[in-house]
Amino acid sequence: MAWWFENGWSLVQGAKPGMKELSPDNIAALDRTDFNPLMFNLTPDAKMHQSWSINREVTLTLFSLARCEQLYQRHLVNQASAQLQKSH
């Protein structure tokens, strides 16, 4: 779960018109350092990424569980590689 908090979603400036919207009352300025997607009780879909506009300023994307699994496996391989590099 800790890996997902860091890598399972993205928050980028800008939002397309017509996107599903989230409008939190208590967030004046959004940035990745203090944002938590769980504050909206959102859960990732098994197969498809999901995106929302937040205050029509920022786009939140939750990566699909399938994509998160791919990214997590890549993370584990990179970690193991880094450990091998350190041991040589």
C-alpha positions as CSV (number, residue, x, y, z in Angstrom):
1,M,0.0,0.0,0.0
2,A,2.9,2.4,0.7
3,W,4.1,1.9,-2.8
4,W,0.6,2.8,-4.2
5,F,0.6,6.0,-2.2
6,E,3.7,7.1,-4.0
7,N,3.2,5.6,-7.4
8,G,-0.3,4.5,-8.1
9,W,-1.7,7.9,-9.1
10,S,-0.7,11.2,-10.7
11,L,-1.7,14.8,-10.0
12,V,-1.0,17.2,-12.9
13,Q,-1.8,20.8,-13.5
14,G,-4.6,21.5,-16.0
15,A,-8.0,19.8,-16.6
16,K,-10.0,19.1,-19.7
17,P,-13.6,20.5,-19.9
18,G,-16.2,17.9,-19.3
19,M,-14.2,15.7,-17.0
20,K,-15.8,14.1,-13.9
21,E,-15.2,16.6,-11.1
22,L,-14.1,16.4,-7.5
23,S,-14.5,19.7,-5.6
24,P,-13.0,19.5,-2.2
25,D,-13.9,22.4,0.0
26,N,-10.8,22.2,2.2
27,I,-8.1,22.3,-0.5
28,A,-7.0,25.7,-1.6
29,A,-3.8,24.9,-3.4
30,L,-3.2,21.3,-4.6
31,D,0.2,19.8,-4.8
32,R,1.5,16.3,-4.6
33,T,3.4,16.8,-1.4
34,D,0.3,16.9,0.8
35,F,-2.3,15.3,-1.4
36,N,-3.8,11.9,-0.6
37,P,-6.3,10.3,-3.1
38,L,-7.9,8.3,-0.3
39,M,-9.3,11.5,1.1
40,F,-12.0,11.2,-1.7
41,N,-12.6,7.5,-0.9
42,L,-11.6,6.6,-4.5
43,T,-10.4,3.1,-5.4
44,P,-8.5,2.1,-8.6
45,D,-10.3,0.1,-11.2
46,A,-9.0,-3.4,-12.1
47,K,-8.4,-2.7,-15.8
48,M,-8.8,1.0,-16.6
49,H,-7.2,4.3,-15.4
50,Q,-9.7,6.8,-14.0
51,S,-9.3,10.6,-14.1
52,W,-11.1,13.5,-12.4
53,S,-10.8,17.2,-12.5
54,I,-10.2,18.8,-9.1
55,N,-11.6,22.3,-8.9
56,R,-11.2,22.5,-12.7
57,E,-7.5,23.2,-12.1
58,V,-5.8,19.8,-11.6
59,T,-6.2,16.3,-13.1
60,L,-6.1,13.3,-10.7
61,T,-5.5,10.0,-12.4
62,L,-5.7,6.7,-10.6
63,F,-3.8,4.0,-12.5
64,S,-5.5,0.7,-13.0
65,L,-4.6,-2.2,-10.8
66,A,-3.2,-4.0,-13.8
67,R,-0.8,-1.1,-14.5
68,C,0.1,-0.7,-10.8
69,E,1.1,-4.4,-10.8
70,Q,3.3,-3.8,-13.8
71,L,4.9,-0.7,-12.3
72,Y,5.4,-2.5,-8.9
73,Q,7.1,-5.4,-10.6
74,R,9.4,-3.0,-12.4
75,H,10.1,-1.3,-9.1
76,L,11.1,-4.6,-7.5
77,V,13.4,-5.5,-10.4
78,N,15.0,-2.1,-10.2
79,Q,15.5,-2.4,-6.4
80,A,17.1,-5.9,-6.8
81,S,19.4,-4.5,-9.6
82,A,20.4,-1.6,-7.4
83,Q,21.2,-4.0,-4.5
84,L,23.4,-6.1,-6.9
85,Q,25.2,-3.0,-8.1
86,K,26.0,-2.0,-4.4
87,S,27.3,-5.5,-3.6
88,H,29.9,-5.5,-6.4
